[in-house]
Amino acid sequence: MNEPGRRTQELARALWYVGRRRGELRSAPLAPPAPTDALVRTAWSALSRGTERLVFEGRVAAVESERMRAPMQEGDFPFPVKYGYCAVGTVEEGPRDLVGRTVFALHPHQDRFAAPAGSLALVPPAVPARRAALAANMETALNAVWDSGAGPGDRILVVGAGVVGLLVGYIAARLPGAEVTMVDVDLSRADIARRLGCAFQKPLDAPGDADLAFHASATSAGLACALACAGLEASVVEMSWYGDAEVRAPLGLSFHSRRLRLVSSQVGEVAPSRRPRWTHRRRLDKALALLADDRLDALITDEVAFEDLPRELPRLLAPDAPGLATVVRYDRD
């Protein structure tokens, strides 16, 4: 019998990556939230295809294991590990001003969880909870545009029309007078690129003499395309994360004579140009606000029930998986 005043211990279920290309749902006691915590009931989460594919395949390099840790990860690489960072839900318990509010959290795939209240970002009323699961992708894209120094009127190339690449194009296309071209081998992505304000071309037809190029295809061929299309003294912003794979970078031919700059962009740190004034939290809040556009719903092309996630992971995280973003739906009676 429970002691008077003590609430019954509840269980929470979470996705764990337990072996190469294997995931399972595990249950664990859900501890009551600390006074500074909030208890969140998850409504949606999103799979990060690039990063979570590396985790799923056990390809997180040992030297990067600490930097690759998600904020509320449990376990260690390679396995077993509870991983993910794109959760949206409703606060059930916690500070009075948060209870009942929809929040975004950098938390793994789990149906209920406690997190420090200060780590939760409020989802703006104009952003549906399902679309808010793209906040981490938007934050990555925003940081890359800052890293690039893109400005009005620039000719901008984005190689790789995945979720992050398309969001980079979406932000860049809003710069006055900017001419943004998305480049991808998958012609099915042309329509959404155009709807987001970008032109679209196959790699062989990509325009040259770009003022700025972003690479987000995670392939050596894509990097070669971005370098080939960059104009004199232009920057190529490398956004791809390759894990432990070796990458061929064509730095011969005219790379040096054109004085190209290859710039790394990664979301772990705020871009240097903004770091004196912008915190991680301010950047995340802005990323959520930028999602207030119905056109961005087209980036979500797959939806899977939380219960089915372990069975669906091999399909969703396959290297040649079609579509764009996948969101996880947490159904309840």
KARARA-V780909 format. One record per pair of residues at least 4 apart in sequence whose C-alpha atoms are under 6 Angstrom apart, sorted by sequence separation. I is the first residue (numbers start at 0). J is the second residue. If there is no record, write none. Layout:
# KARARA-V780909
i j
I J
I J
This chain:
# KARARA-V780909
i j
17 21
32 36
47 51
48 52
51 55
63 67
160 164
161 165
168 172
193 197
200 204
229 233
250 254
253 257
270 274
273 277
277 281
308 312
312 316
313 317
17 22
53 58
74 79
75 80
159 164
160 165
172 177
192 197
193 198
200 205
216 221
254 259
269 274
16 22
74 80
92 98
15 22
73 80
91 98
172 179
15 23
73 81
90 98
214 222
14 23
72 81
90 99
14 24
72 82
89 99
90 100
189 199
13 24
89 100
13 25
89 101
12 25
88 101
212 225
12 26
88 102
11 26
87 102
104 119
11 27
87 103
103 119
10 27
86 103
102 119
103 120
180 197
182 199
184 201
10 28
11 29
86 104
102 120
179 197
180 198
181 199
182 200
183 201
9 28
10 29
102 121
180 199
182 201
9 29
57 77
85 105
86 106
102 122
182 202
208 228
209 229
210 230
84 105
101 122
207 228
208 229
209 230
84 106
208 230
211 233
213 235
217 239
300 322
305 327
83 106
84 107
140 163
151 174
155 178
156 179
159 182
160 183
210 233
211 234
212 235
213 236
214 237
215 238
300 323
302 325
304 327
305 328
83 107
151 175
152 176
153 177
154 178
155 179
156 180
157 181
158 182
159 183
172 196
214 238
215 239
300 324
301 325
302 326
303 327
304 328
305 329
82 107
83 108
151 176
152 177
232 257
234 259
237 262
298 323
299 324
302 327
303 328
140 166
151 177
169 195
231 257
232 258
233 259
234 260
235 261
236 262
237 263
238 264
298 324
299 325
136 163
140 167
219 246
232 259
234 261
235 262
236 263
219 247
20 55
71 106
20 56
19 56
19 57
45 85
44 85
44 86
43 86
44 87
43 87
42 87
87 132
41 87
42 88
41 88
85 132
40 88
39 88
40 89
39 89
39 90
164 215
38 90
39 91
38 91
38 92
155 209
37 92
154 209
157 212
37 93
154 210
155 211
156 212
157 213
158 214
159 215
153 210
155 212
158 215
159 216
18 78
17 78
17 79
16 79
16 80
15 80
15 81
41 110
41 111
40 111
39 111
39 112
38 112
38 113
37 113
37 114
36 114
36 115
37 116
35 115
36 116
32 113
43 129
45 132
44 132
14 108
13 108
13 109
12 109
12 110
11 111
143 264
146 270
139 266
142 270
138 283
138 286
137 286
134 286
134 287
162 323
126 291
125 291
59 242
60 243
52 316
46 325
45 325
45 326
44 326
45 327
44 327
43 327
43 328
23 309
22 309
42 329
